[in-house]
Amino acid sequence: MSITIQRKGILTALRAIAGLQAVTLSWPRAQAPIPCVTVDLASRRATDRRDNTPYLTETEFYVRLFASREADFESLGPQVEQALEALGYEQVFVWEEPGQGVRQLAFRYRITN
C-alpha cells in the first residue's frame, strides 16, 4: 500500500474525532487552532523480499497531539490511539513533551503489509 493511501486513511480517521480543531501533515504554526494533530512519516522499509523485490513493507508514522489543557489530553489521547489501532497500526511508543502553554503527546505507530 502506498504512503499516500496510508496517510489518507490516517487523516480520515483522525478528522472524525470530535474536539480536534485541526488535523494536518505539517507542524502547527503559532496561530494553529488547538487541540490539533499532525501526522508525518517516520520510516518505511522492506522487511521481506521475494525474487529481489519487496514483499512486505514496514511503515511507521508519527502522530502528535498538541493541546493546552490536561482535559484534552485525557479525552483526545485515547481516541487517537483507538483510531490508529482500528486501522491496524501497532503503537511502538509514546512520549510527552511539556511546553510553554502547549504540550505535545507524540505517538509512533507501525504497520507491516
KOLFI-936850 format. One record per atom (N, C-alpha, C): residue in one letter; residue number from 1; y, z, x; atom name. Coordinates in nm, 3 decimals, padded with zeros to 5 digits. Layout:
KOLFI-936850
<pt rest="A" nr="NUM" py="Y" pz="Z" px="X" atom="CA"/>
...
***
This chain:
KOLFI-936850
<pt rest="M" nr="1" py="-00.118" pz="00.000" px="00.085" atom="N"/>
<pt rest="M" nr="1" py="00.000" pz="00.000" px="00.000" atom="CA"/>
<pt rest="M" nr="1" py="00.124" pz="00.000" px="00.089" atom="C"/>
<pt rest="S" nr="2" py="00.223" pz="-00.078" px="00.054" atom="N"/>
<pt rest="S" nr="2" py="00.342" pz="-00.088" px="00.138" atom="CA"/>
<pt rest="S" nr="2" py="00.428" pz="00.038" px="00.128" atom="C"/>
<pt rest="I" nr="3" py="00.508" pz="00.057" px="00.229" atom="N"/>
<pt rest="I" nr="3" py="00.600" pz="00.172" px="00.232" atom="CA"/>
<pt rest="I" nr="3" py="00.698" pz="00.163" px="00.114" atom="C"/>
<pt rest="T" nr="4" py="00.744" pz="00.042" px="00.085" atom="N"/>
<pt rest="T" nr="4" py="00.839" pz="00.023" px="-00.024" atom="CA"/>
<pt rest="T" nr="4" py="00.779" pz="00.067" px="-00.157" atom="C"/>
<pt rest="I" nr="5" py="00.656" pz="00.029" px="-00.184" atom="N"/>
<pt rest="I" nr="5" py="00.591" pz="00.068" px="-00.308" atom="CA"/>
<pt rest="I" nr="5" py="00.568" pz="00.219" px="-00.312" atom="C"/>
<pt rest="Q" nr="6" py="00.524" pz="00.277" px="-00.200" atom="N"/>
<pt rest="Q" nr="6" py="00.504" pz="00.422" px="-00.196" atom="CA"/>
<pt rest="Q" nr="6" py="00.635" pz="00.496" px="-00.220" atom="C"/>
<pt rest="R" nr="7" py="00.740" pz="00.450" px="-00.154" atom="N"/>
<pt rest="R" nr="7" py="00.871" pz="00.515" px="-00.167" atom="CA"/>
<pt rest="R" nr="7" py="00.922" pz="00.506" px="-00.310" atom="C"/>
<pt rest="K" nr="8" py="00.906" pz="00.389" px="-00.375" atom="N"/>
<pt rest="K" nr="8" py="00.949" pz="00.374" px="-00.514" atom="CA"/>
<pt rest="K" nr="8" py="00.875" pz="00.470" px="-00.606" atom="C"/>
<pt rest="G" nr="9" py="00.746" pz="00.488" px="-00.582" atom="N"/>
<pt rest="G" nr="9" py="00.668" pz="00.583" px="-00.662" atom="CA"/>
<pt rest="G" nr="9" py="00.718" pz="00.725" px="-00.648" atom="C"/>
<pt rest="I" nr="10" py="00.750" pz="00.764" px="-00.525" atom="N"/>
<pt rest="I" nr="10" py="00.803" pz="00.899" px="-00.500" atom="CA"/>
<pt rest="I" nr="10" py="00.938" pz="00.916" px="-00.568" atom="C"/>
<pt rest="L" nr="11" py="01.027" pz="00.819" px="-00.549" atom="N"/>
<pt rest="L" nr="11" py="01.160" pz="00.828" px="-00.610" atom="CA"/>
<pt rest="L" nr="11" py="01.152" pz="00.837" px="-00.762" atom="C"/>
<pt rest="T" nr="12" py="01.066" pz="00.758" px="-00.823" atom="N"/>
<pt rest="T" nr="12" py="01.050" pz="00.759" px="-00.969" atom="CA"/>
<pt rest="T" nr="12" py="01.002" pz="00.896" px="-01.016" atom="C"/>
<pt rest="A" nr="13" py="00.903" pz="00.952" px="-00.946" atom="N"/>
<pt rest="A" nr="13" py="00.851" pz="01.084" px="-00.984" atom="CA"/>
<pt rest="A" nr="13" py="00.957" pz="01.193" px="-00.970" atom="C"/>
<pt rest="L" nr="14" py="01.034" pz="01.188" px="-00.863" atom="N"/>
<pt rest="L" nr="14" py="01.136" pz="01.290" px="-00.840" atom="CA"/>
<pt rest="L" nr="14" py="01.254" pz="01.275" px="-00.936" atom="C"/>
<pt rest="R" nr="15" py="01.289" pz="01.153" px="-00.971" atom="N"/>
<pt rest="R" nr="15" py="01.401" pz="01.132" px="-01.065" atom="CA"/>
<pt rest="R" nr="15" py="01.368" pz="01.181" px="-01.205" atom="C"/>
<pt rest="A" nr="16" py="01.242" pz="01.204" px="-01.232" atom="N"/>
<pt rest="A" nr="16" py="01.201" pz="01.257" px="-01.363" atom="CA"/>
<pt rest="A" nr="16" py="01.219" pz="01.408" px="-01.372" atom="C"/>
<pt rest="I" nr="17" py="01.251" pz="01.473" px="-01.261" atom="N"/>
<pt rest="I" nr="17" py="01.268" pz="01.619" px="-01.261" atom="CA"/>
<pt rest="I" nr="17" py="01.406" pz="01.654" px="-01.314" atom="C"/>
<pt rest="A" nr="18" py="01.407" pz="01.726" px="-01.426" atom="N"/>
<pt rest="A" nr="18" py="01.534" pz="01.771" px="-01.484" atom="CA"/>
<pt rest="A" nr="18" py="01.599" pz="01.873" px="-01.392" atom="C"/>
<pt rest="G" nr="19" py="01.728" pz="01.864" px="-01.376" atom="N"/>
<pt rest="G" nr="19" py="01.800" pz="01.959" px="-01.293" atom="CA"/>
<pt rest="G" nr="19" py="01.843" pz="01.903" px="-01.159" atom="C"/>
<pt rest="L" nr="20" py="01.778" pz="01.796" px="-01.114" atom="N"/>
<pt rest="L" nr="20" py="01.822" pz="01.732" px="-00.990" atom="CA"/>
<pt rest="L" nr="20" py="01.942" pz="01.643" px="-01.021" atom="C"/>
<pt rest="Q" nr="21" py="02.046" pz="01.656" px="-00.944" atom="N"/>
<pt rest="Q" nr="21" py="02.167" pz="01.578" px="-00.965" atom="CA"/>
<pt rest="Q" nr="21" py="02.160" pz="01.441" px="-00.897" atom="C"/>
<pt rest="A" nr="22" py="02.075" pz="01.430" px="-00.793" atom="N"/>
<pt rest="A" nr="22" py="02.061" pz="01.303" px="-00.722" atom="CA"/>
<pt rest="A" nr="22" py="01.928" pz="01.301" px="-00.649" atom="C"/>
<pt rest="V" nr="23" py="01.870" pz="01.182" px="-00.640" atom="N"/>
<pt rest="V" nr="23" py="01.750" pz="01.156" px="-00.560" atom="CA"/>
<pt rest="V" nr="23" py="01.783" pz="01.031" px="-00.480" atom="C"/>
<pt rest="T" nr="24" py="01.778" pz="01.042" px="-00.348" atom="N"/>
<pt rest="T" nr="24" py="01.829" pz="00.934" px="-00.264" atom="CA"/>
<pt rest="T" nr="24" py="01.744" pz="00.914" px="-00.138" atom="C"/>
<pt rest="L" nr="25" py="01.766" pz="00.802" px="-00.073" atom="N"/>
<pt rest="L" nr="25" py="01.699" pz="00.773" px="00.053" atom="CA"/>
<pt rest="L" nr="25" py="01.785" pz="00.810" px="00.173" atom="C"/>
<pt rest="S" nr="26" py="01.909" pz="00.847" px="00.149" atom="N"/>
<pt rest="S" nr="26" py="01.999" pz="00.879" px="00.260" atom="CA"/>
<pt rest="S" nr="26" py="02.038" pz="01.026" px="00.258" atom="C"/>
<pt rest="W" nr="27" py="02.081" pz="01.072" px="00.373" atom="N"/>
<pt rest="W" nr="27" py="02.124" pz="01.211" px="00.387" atom="CA"/>
<pt rest="W" nr="27" py="02.244" pz="01.234" px="00.297" atom="C"/>
<pt rest="P" nr="28" py="02.247" pz="01.347" px="00.224" atom="N"/>
<pt rest="P" nr="28" py="02.360" pz="01.369" px="00.132" atom="CA"/>
<pt rest="P" nr="28" py="02.491" pz="01.389" px="00.208" atom="C"/>
<pt rest="R" nr="29" py="02.596" pz="01.331" px="00.155" atom="N"/>
<pt rest="R" nr="29" py="02.729" pz="01.347" px="00.213" atom="CA"/>
<pt rest="R" nr="29" py="02.790" pz="01.478" px="00.163" atom="C"/>
<pt rest="A" nr="30" py="02.901" pz="01.514" px="00.219" atom="N"/>
<pt rest="A" nr="30" py="02.967" pz="01.641" px="00.185" atom="CA"/>
<pt rest="A" nr="30" py="02.995" pz="01.650" px="00.035" atom="C"/>
<pt rest="Q" nr="31" py="03.027" pz="01.538" px="-00.029" atom="N"/>
<pt rest="Q" nr="31" py="03.060" pz="01.540" px="-00.171" atom="CA"/>
<pt rest="Q" nr="31" py="02.940" pz="01.510" px="-00.261" atom="C"/>
<pt rest="A" nr="32" py="02.819" pz="01.509" px="-00.205" atom="N"/>
<pt rest="A" nr="32" py="02.699" pz="01.479" px="-00.284" atom="CA"/>
<pt rest="A" nr="32" py="02.678" pz="01.586" px="-00.391" atom="C"/>
<pt rest="P" nr="33" py="02.632" pz="01.544" px="-00.508" atom="N"/>
<pt rest="P" nr="33" py="02.601" pz="01.643" px="-00.612" atom="CA"/>
<pt rest="P" nr="33" py="02.480" pz="01.726" px="-00.572" atom="C"/>
<pt rest="I" nr="34" py="02.490" pz="01.853" px="-00.592" atom="N"/>
<pt rest="I" nr="34" py="02.385" pz="01.948" px="-00.554" atom="CA"/>
<pt rest="I" nr="34" py="02.335" pz="02.014" px="-00.682" atom="C"/>
<pt rest="P" nr="35" py="02.207" pz="02.034" px="-00.699" atom="N"/>
<pt rest="P" nr="35" py="02.095" pz="02.011" px="-00.607" atom="CA"/>
<pt rest="P" nr="35" py="02.055" pz="01.863" px="-00.602" atom="C"/>
<pt rest="C" nr="36" py="02.010" pz="01.822" px="-00.485" atom="N"/>
<pt rest="C" nr="36" py="01.965" pz="01.685" px="-00.468" atom="CA"/>
<pt rest="C" nr="36" py="01.843" pz="01.681" px="-00.375" atom="C"/>
<pt rest="V" nr="37" py="01.776" pz="01.567" px="-00.376" atom="N"/>
<pt rest="V" nr="37" py="01.657" pz="01.547" px="-00.294" atom="CA"/>
<pt rest="V" nr="37" py="01.675" pz="01.418" px="-00.216" atom="C"/>
<pt rest="T" nr="38" py="01.634" pz="01.420" px="-00.090" atom="N"/>
<pt rest="T" nr="38" py="01.629" pz="01.297" px="-00.010" atom="CA"/>
<pt rest="T" nr="38" py="01.484" pz="01.271" px="00.028" atom="C"/>
<pt rest="V" nr="39" py="01.451" pz="01.143" px="00.044" atom="N"/>
<pt rest="V" nr="39" py="01.317" pz="01.100" px="00.081" atom="CA"/>
<pt rest="V" nr="39" py="01.329" pz="01.006" px="00.200" atom="C"/>
<pt rest="D" nr="40" py="01.256" pz="01.033" px="00.308" atom="N"/>
<pt rest="D" nr="40" py="01.256" pz="00.939" px="00.419" atom="CA"/>
<pt rest="D" nr="40" py="01.120" pz="00.937" px="00.487" atom="C"/>
<pt rest="L" nr="41" py="01.091" pz="00.824" px="00.547" atom="N"/>
<pt rest="L" nr="41" py="00.964" pz="00.802" px="00.615" atom="CA"/>
<pt rest="L" nr="41" py="00.957" pz="00.889" px="00.740" atom="C"/>
<pt rest="A" nr="42" py="00.848" pz="00.962" px="00.755" atom="N"/>
<pt rest="A" nr="42" py="00.826" pz="01.042" px="00.876" atom="CA"/>
<pt rest="A" nr="42" py="00.739" pz="00.965" px="00.976" atom="C"/>
<pt rest="S" nr="43" py="00.631" pz="00.903" px="00.927" atom="N"/>
<pt rest="S" nr="43" py="00.544" pz="00.825" px="01.016" atom="CA"/>
<pt rest="S" nr="43" py="00.449" pz="00.740" px="00.935" atom="C"/>
<pt rest="R" nr="44" py="00.396" pz="00.639" px="01.002" atom="N"/>
<pt rest="R" nr="44" py="00.293" pz="00.553" px="00.943" atom="CA"/>
<pt rest="R" nr="44" py="00.207" pz="00.502" px="01.057" atom="C"/>
<pt rest="R" nr="45" py="00.075" pz="00.516" px="01.041" atom="N"/>
<pt rest="R" nr="45" py="-00.014" pz="00.470" px="01.147" atom="CA"/>
<pt rest="R" nr="45" py="-00.151" pz="00.437" px="01.089" atom="C"/>
<pt rest="A" nr="46" py="-00.221" pz="00.347" px="01.157" atom="N"/>
<pt rest="A" nr="46" py="-00.357" pz="00.314" px="01.118" atom="CA"/>
<pt rest="A" nr="46" py="-00.449" pz="00.427" px="01.162" atom="C"/>
<pt rest="T" nr="47" py="-00.531" pz="00.475" px="01.070" atom="N"/>
<pt rest="T" nr="47" py="-00.625" pz="00.582" px="01.104" atom="CA"/>
<pt rest="T" nr="47" py="-00.766" pz="00.529" px="01.123" atom="C"/>
<pt rest="D" nr="48" py="-00.790" pz="00.407" px="01.077" atom="N"/>
<pt rest="D" nr="48" py="-00.921" pz="00.344" px="01.093" atom="CA"/>
<pt rest="D" nr="48" py="-00.900" pz="00.193" px="01.098" atom="C"/>
<pt rest="R" nr="49" py="-00.976" pz="00.128" px="01.186" atom="N"/>
<pt rest="R" nr="49" py="-00.966" pz="-00.016" px="01.199" atom="CA"/>
<pt rest="R" nr="49" py="-01.104" pz="-00.077" px="01.176" atom="C"/>
<pt rest="R" nr="50" py="-01.105" pz="-00.190" px="01.110" atom="N"/>
<pt rest="R" nr="50" py="-01.228" pz="-00.268" px="01.090" atom="CA"/>
<pt rest="R" nr="50" py="-01.197" pz="-00.412" px="01.126" atom="C"/>
<pt rest="D" nr="51" py="-01.281" pz="-00.471" px="01.209" atom="N"/>
<pt rest="D" nr="51" py="-01.260" pz="-00.609" px="01.253" atom="CA"/>
<pt rest="D" nr="51" py="-01.120" pz="-00.629" px="01.311" atom="C"/>
<pt rest="N" nr="52" py="-01.075" pz="-00.529" px="01.386" atom="N"/>
<pt rest="N" nr="52" py="-00.948" pz="-00.534" px="01.457" atom="CA"/>
<pt rest="N" nr="52" py="-00.824" pz="-00.537" px="01.366" atom="C"/>
<pt rest="T" nr="53" py="-00.838" pz="-00.493" px="01.241" atom="N"/>
<pt rest="T" nr="53" py="-00.723" pz="-00.482" px="01.151" atom="CA"/>
<pt rest="T" nr="53" py="-00.724" pz="-00.344" px="01.088" atom="C"/>
<pt rest="P" nr="54" py="-00.607" pz="-00.292" px="01.055" atom="N"/>
<pt rest="P" nr="54" py="-00.602" pz="-00.159" px="00.991" atom="CA"/>
<pt rest="P" nr="54" py="-00.681" pz="-00.157" px="00.860" atom="C"/>
<pt rest="Y" nr="55" py="-00.767" pz="-00.057" px="00.846" atom="N"/>
<pt rest="Y" nr="55" py="-00.848" pz="-00.041" px="00.725" atom="CA"/>
<pt rest="Y" nr="55" py="-00.792" pz="00.074" px="00.642" atom="C"/>
<pt rest="L" nr="56" py="-00.761" pz="00.185" px="00.707" atom="N"/>
<pt rest="L" nr="56" py="-00.697" pz="00.299" px="00.643" atom="CA"/>
<pt rest="L" nr="56" py="-00.566" pz="00.328" px="00.715" atom="C"/>
<pt rest="T" nr="57" py="-00.464" pz="00.358" px="00.637" atom="N"/>
<pt rest="T" nr="57" py="-00.333" pz="00.388" px="00.693" atom="CA"/>
<pt rest="T" nr="57" py="-00.288" pz="00.525" px="00.644" atom="C"/>
<pt rest="E" nr="58" py="-00.237" pz="00.604" px="00.736" atom="N"/>
<pt rest="E" nr="58" py="-00.182" pz="00.736" px="00.704" atom="CA"/>
<pt rest="E" nr="58" py="-00.030" pz="00.725" px="00.704" atom="C"/>
<pt rest="T" nr="59" py="00.030" pz="00.767" px="00.594" atom="N"/>
<pt rest="T" nr="59" py="00.176" pz="00.761" px="00.580" atom="CA"/>
<pt rest="T" nr="59" py="00.226" pz="00.901" px="00.548" atom="C"/>
<pt rest="E" nr="60" py="00.335" pz="00.940" px="00.614" atom="N"/>
<pt rest="E" nr="60" py="00.396" pz="01.070" px="00.589" atom="CA"/>
<pt rest="E" nr="60" py="00.543" pz="01.051" px="00.554" atom="C"/>
<pt rest="F" nr="61" py="00.587" pz="01.130" px="00.457" atom="N"/>
<pt rest="F" nr="61" py="00.727" pz="01.129" px="00.414" atom="CA"/>
<pt rest="F" nr="61" py="00.785" pz="01.269" px="00.423" atom="C"/>
<pt rest="Y" nr="62" py="00.915" pz="01.277" px="00.458" atom="N"/>
<pt rest="Y" nr="62" py="00.991" pz="01.400" px="00.444" atom="CA"/>
<pt rest="Y" nr="62" py="01.056" pz="01.397" px="00.307" atom="C"/>
<pt rest="V" nr="63" py="01.049" pz="01.506" px="00.237" atom="N"/>
<pt rest="V" nr="63" py="01.117" pz="01.523" px="00.110" atom="CA"/>
<pt rest="V" nr="63" py="01.199" pz="01.651" px="00.124" atom="C"/>
<pt rest="R" nr="64" py="01.331" pz="01.638" px="00.116" atom="N"/>
<pt rest="R" nr="64" py="01.420" pz="01.752" px="00.140" atom="CA"/>
<pt rest="R" nr="64" py="01.497" pz="01.786" px="00.013" atom="C"/>
<pt rest="L" nr="65" py="01.492" pz="01.912" px="-00.024" atom="N"/>
<pt rest="L" nr="65" py="01.567" pz="01.964" px="-00.139" atom="CA"/>
<pt rest="L" nr="65" py="01.689" pz="02.038" px="-00.086" atom="C"/>
<pt rest="F" nr="66" py="01.807" pz="01.996" px="-00.130" atom="N"/>
<pt rest="F" nr="66" py="01.931" pz="02.063" px="-00.093" atom="CA"/>
<pt rest="F" nr="66" py="01.984" pz="02.135" px="-00.216" atom="C"/>
<pt rest="A" nr="67" py="02.013" pz="02.263" px="-00.201" atom="N"/>
<pt rest="A" nr="67" py="02.066" pz="02.341" px="-00.313" atom="CA"/>
<pt rest="A" nr="67" py="02.150" pz="02.455" px="-00.259" atom="C"/>
<pt rest="S" nr="68" py="02.239" pz="02.503" px="-00.343" atom="N"/>
<pt rest="S" nr="68" py="02.325" pz="02.614" px="-00.302" atom="CA"/>
<pt rest="S" nr="68" py="02.286" pz="02.745" px="-00.369" atom="C"/>
<pt rest="R" nr="69" py="02.204" pz="02.737" px="-00.473" atom="N"/>
<pt rest="R" nr="69" py="02.165" pz="02.859" px="-00.546" atom="CA"/>
<pt rest="R" nr="69" py="02.016" pz="02.886" px="-00.529" atom="C"/>
<pt rest="E" nr="70" py="01.982" pz="03.011" px="-00.513" atom="N"/>
<pt rest="E" nr="70" py="01.842" pz="03.052" px="-00.500" atom="CA"/>
<pt rest="E" nr="70" py="01.762" pz="03.011" px="-00.622" atom="C"/>
<pt rest="A" nr="71" py="01.823" pz="03.020" px="-00.739" atom="N"/>
<pt rest="A" nr="71" py="01.754" pz="02.983" px="-00.863" atom="CA"/>
<pt rest="A" nr="71" py="01.709" pz="02.836" px="-00.860" atom="C"/>
<pt rest="D" nr="72" py="01.788" pz="02.750" px="-00.797" atom="N"/>
<pt rest="D" nr="72" py="01.749" pz="02.608" px="-00.787" atom="CA"/>
<pt rest="D" nr="72" py="01.627" pz="02.591" px="-00.698" atom="C"/>
<pt rest="F" nr="73" py="01.621" pz="02.666" px="-00.588" atom="N"/>
<pt rest="F" nr="73" py="01.503" pz="02.659" px="-00.501" atom="CA"/>
<pt rest="F" nr="73" py="01.379" pz="02.707" px="-00.575" atom="C"/>
<pt rest="E" nr="74" py="01.394" pz="02.816" px="-00.648" atom="N"/>
<pt rest="E" nr="74" py="01.279" pz="02.874" px="-00.719" atom="CA"/>
<pt rest="E" nr="74" py="01.229" pz="02.785" px="-00.832" atom="C"/>
<pt rest="S" nr="75" py="01.318" pz="02.713" px="-00.899" atom="N"/>
<pt rest="S" nr="75" py="01.273" pz="02.628" px="-01.009" atom="CA"/>
<pt rest="S" nr="75" py="01.240" pz="02.486" px="-00.964" atom="C"/>
<pt rest="L" nr="76" py="01.319" pz="02.428" px="-00.877" atom="N"/>
<pt rest="L" nr="76" py="01.301" pz="02.288" px="-00.839" atom="CA"/>
<pt rest="L" nr="76" py="01.197" pz="02.268" px="-00.729" atom="C"/>
<pt rest="G" nr="77" py="01.186" pz="02.363" px="-00.637" atom="N"/>
<pt rest="G" nr="77" py="01.088" pz="02.351" px="-00.529" atom="CA"/>
<pt rest="G" nr="77" py="00.946" pz="02.326" px="-00.580" atom="C"/>
<pt rest="P" nr="78" py="00.895" pz="02.410" px="-00.670" atom="N"/>
<pt rest="P" nr="78" py="00.760" pz="02.388" px="-00.723" atom="CA"/>
<pt rest="P" nr="78" py="00.747" pz="02.256" px="-00.800" atom="C"/>
<pt rest="Q" nr="79" py="00.854" pz="02.212" px="-00.866" atom="N"/>
<pt rest="Q" nr="79" py="00.848" pz="02.085" px="-00.939" atom="CA"/>
<pt rest="Q" nr="79" py="00.838" pz="01.966" px="-00.842" atom="C"/>
<pt rest="V" nr="80" py="00.908" pz="01.975" px="-00.729" atom="N"/>
<pt rest="V" nr="80" py="00.897" pz="01.872" px="-00.625" atom="CA"/>
<pt rest="V" nr="80" py="00.753" pz="01.868" px="-00.573" atom="C"/>
<pt rest="E" nr="81" py="00.697" pz="01.985" px="-00.546" atom="N"/>
<pt rest="E" nr="81" py="00.559" pz="01.993" px="-00.496" atom="CA"/>
<pt rest="E" nr="81" py="00.462" pz="01.930" px="-00.596" atom="C"/>
<pt rest="Q" nr="82" py="00.475" pz="01.965" px="-00.722" atom="N"/>
<pt rest="Q" nr="82" py="00.386" pz="01.912" px="-00.826" atom="CA"/>
<pt rest="Q" nr="82" py="00.398" pz="01.760" px="-00.839" atom="C"/>
<pt rest="A" nr="83" py="00.520" pz="01.709" px="-00.829" atom="N"/>
<pt rest="A" nr="83" py="00.541" pz="01.565" px="-00.842" atom="CA"/>
<pt rest="A" nr="83" py="00.471" pz="01.488" px="-00.731" atom="C"/>
<pt rest="L" nr="84" py="00.480" pz="01.537" px="-00.608" atom="N"/>
<pt rest="L" nr="84" py="00.416" pz="01.467" px="-00.495" atom="CA"/>
<pt rest="L" nr="84" py="00.264" pz="01.482" px="-00.499" atom="C"/>
<pt rest="E" nr="85" py="00.217" pz="01.600" px="-00.534" atom="N"/>
<pt rest="E" nr="85" py="00.073" pz="01.621" px="-00.542" atom="CA"/>
<pt rest="E" nr="85" py="00.011" pz="01.537" px="-00.653" atom="C"/>
<pt rest="A" nr="86" py="00.083" pz="01.515" px="-00.762" atom="N"/>
<pt rest="A" nr="86" py="00.033" pz="01.431" px="-00.871" atom="CA"/>
<pt rest="A" nr="86" py="00.018" pz="01.285" px="-00.827" atom="C"/>
<pt rest="L" nr="87" py="00.093" pz="01.245" px="-00.725" atom="N"/>
<pt rest="L" nr="87" py="00.082" pz="01.109" px="-00.671" atom="CA"/>
<pt rest="L" nr="87" py="-00.027" pz="01.097" px="-00.565" atom="C"/>
<pt rest="G" nr="88" py="-00.091" pz="01.209" px="-00.533" atom="N"/>
<pt rest="G" nr="88" py="-00.199" pz="01.208" px="-00.435" atom="CA"/>
<pt rest="G" nr="88" py="-00.159" pz="01.246" px="-00.295" atom="C"/>
<pt rest="Y" nr="89" py="-00.036" pz="01.294" px="-00.276" atom="N"/>
<pt rest="Y" nr="89" py="00.010" pz="01.334" px="-00.144" atom="CA"/>
<pt rest="Y" nr="89" py="-00.034" pz="01.477" px="-00.112" atom="C"/>
<pt rest="E" nr="90" py="-00.068" pz="01.499" px="00.012" atom="N"/>
<pt rest="E" nr="90" py="-00.107" pz="01.631" px="00.061" atom="CA"/>
<pt rest="E" nr="90" py="00.012" pz="01.691" px="00.136" atom="C"/>
<pt rest="Q" nr="91" py="00.045" pz="01.815" px="00.104" atom="N"/>
<pt rest="Q" nr="91" py="00.155" pz="01.881" px="00.173" atom="CA"/>
<pt rest="Q" nr="91" py="00.108" pz="01.923" px="00.312" atom="C"/>
<pt rest="V" nr="92" py="00.177" pz="01.877" px="00.416" atom="N"/>
<pt rest="V" nr="92" py="00.140" pz="01.907" px="00.554" atom="CA"/>
<pt rest="V" nr="92" py="00.207" pz="02.036" px="00.599" atom="C"/>
<pt rest="F" nr="93" py="00.335" pz="02.049" px="00.574" atom="N"/>
<pt rest="F" nr="93" py="00.406" pz="02.175" px="00.600" atom="CA"/>
<pt rest="F" nr="93" py="00.539" pz="02.176" px="00.528" atom="C"/>
<pt rest="V" nr="94" py="00.598" pz="02.296" px="00.525" atom="N"/>
<pt rest="V" nr="94" py="00.727" pz="02.319" px="00.459" atom="CA"/>
<pt rest="V" nr="94" py="00.809" pz="02.410" px="00.549" atom="C"/>
<pt rest="W" nr="95" py="00.937" pz="02.386" px="00.554" atom="N"/>
<pt rest="W" nr="95" py="01.025" pz="02.479" px="00.623" atom="CA"/>
<pt rest="W" nr="95" py="01.158" pz="02.486" px="00.549" atom="C"/>
<pt rest="E" nr="96" py="01.229" pz="02.594" px="00.573" atom="N"/>
<pt rest="E" nr="96" py="01.357" pz="02.616" px="00.508" atom="CA"/>
<pt rest="E" nr="96" py="01.464" pz="02.633" px="00.615" atom="C"/>
<pt rest="E" nr="97" py="01.578" pz="02.570" px="00.592" atom="N"/>
<pt rest="E" nr="97" py="01.690" pz="02.583" px="00.685" atom="CA"/>
<pt rest="E" nr="97" py="01.810" pz="02.636" px="00.610" atom="C"/>
<pt rest="P" nr="98" py="01.859" pz="02.751" px="00.653" atom="N"/>
<pt rest="P" nr="98" py="01.981" pz="02.803" px="00.589" atom="CA"/>
<pt rest="P" nr="98" py="02.101" pz="02.721" px="00.633" atom="C"/>
<pt rest="G" nr="99" py="02.201" pz="02.721" px="00.552" atom="N"/>
<pt rest="G" nr="99" py="02.324" pz="02.650" px="00.587" atom="CA"/>
<pt rest="G" nr="99" py="02.442" pz="02.721" px="00.526" atom="C"/>
<pt rest="Q" nr="100" py="02.558" pz="02.674" px="00.559" atom="N"/>
<pt rest="Q" nr="100" py="02.680" pz="02.732" px="00.504" atom="CA"/>
<pt rest="Q" nr="100" py="02.702" pz="02.676" px="00.364" atom="C"/>
<pt rest="G" nr="101" py="02.664" pz="02.751" px="00.265" atom="N"/>
<pt rest="G" nr="101" py="02.682" pz="02.710" px="00.127" atom="CA"/>
<pt rest="G" nr="101" py="02.568" pz="02.627" px="00.070" atom="C"/>
<pt rest="V" nr="102" py="02.504" pz="02.547" px="00.152" atom="N"/>
<pt rest="V" nr="102" py="02.393" pz="02.462" px="00.106" atom="CA"/>
<pt rest="V" nr="102" py="02.274" pz="02.487" px="00.196" atom="C"/>
<pt rest="R" nr="103" py="02.160" pz="02.514" px="00.133" atom="N"/>
<pt rest="R" nr="103" py="02.036" pz="02.534" px="00.209" atom="CA"/>
<pt rest="R" nr="103" py="01.945" pz="02.415" px="00.187" atom="C"/>
<pt rest="Q" nr="104" py="01.851" pz="02.401" px="00.279" atom="N"/>
<pt rest="Q" nr="104" py="01.758" pz="02.289" px="00.274" atom="CA"/>
<pt rest="Q" nr="104" py="01.614" pz="02.341" px="00.273" atom="C"/>
<pt rest="L" nr="105" py="01.536" pz="02.292" px="00.180" atom="N"/>
<pt rest="L" nr="105" py="01.393" pz="02.318" px="00.177" atom="CA"/>
<pt rest="L" nr="105" py="01.327" pz="02.184" px="00.206" atom="C"/>
<pt rest="A" nr="106" py="01.261" pz="02.173" px="00.321" atom="N"/>
<pt rest="A" nr="106" py="01.207" pz="02.045" px="00.365" atom="CA"/>
<pt rest="A" nr="106" py="01.054" pz="02.048" px="00.357" atom="C"/>
<pt rest="F" nr="107" py="00.999" pz="01.944" px="00.297" atom="N"/>
<pt rest="F" nr="107" py="00.855" pz="01.928" px="00.283" atom="CA"/>
<pt rest="F" nr="107" py="00.814" pz="01.806" px="00.365" atom="C"/>
<pt rest="R" nr="108" py="00.691" pz="01.809" px="00.415" atom="N"/>
<pt rest="R" nr="108" py="00.633" pz="01.689" px="00.476" atom="CA"/>
<pt rest="R" nr="108" py="00.501" pz="01.663" px="00.403" atom="C"/>
<pt rest="Y" nr="109" py="00.487" pz="01.540" px="00.351" atom="N"/>
<pt rest="Y" nr="109" py="00.369" pz="01.501" px="00.274" atom="CA"/>
<pt rest="Y" nr="109" py="00.298" pz="01.385" px="00.341" atom="C"/>
<pt rest="R" nr="110" py="00.164" pz="01.384" px="00.325" atom="N"/>
<pt rest="R" nr="110" py="00.078" pz="01.282" px="00.386" atom="CA"/>
<pt rest="R" nr="110" py="-00.014" pz="01.221" px="00.281" atom="C"/>
<pt rest="I" nr="111" py="-00.039" pz="01.091" px="00.296" atom="N"/>
<pt rest="I" nr="111" py="-00.138" pz="01.024" px="00.213" atom="CA"/>
<pt rest="I" nr="111" py="-00.211" pz="00.923" px="00.302" atom="C"/>
<pt rest="T" nr="112" py="-00.339" pz="00.907" px="00.280" atom="N"/>
<pt rest="T" nr="112" py="-00.417" pz="00.809" px="00.352" atom="CA"/>
<pt rest="T" nr="112" py="-00.477" pz="00.712" px="00.251" atom="C"/>
<pt rest="N" nr="113" py="-00.451" pz="00.583" px="00.272" atom="N"/>
<pt rest="N" nr="113" py="-00.508" pz="00.483" px="00.182" atom="CA"/>
<pt rest="N" nr="113" py="-00.522" pz="00.350" px="00.253" atom="C"/>
***
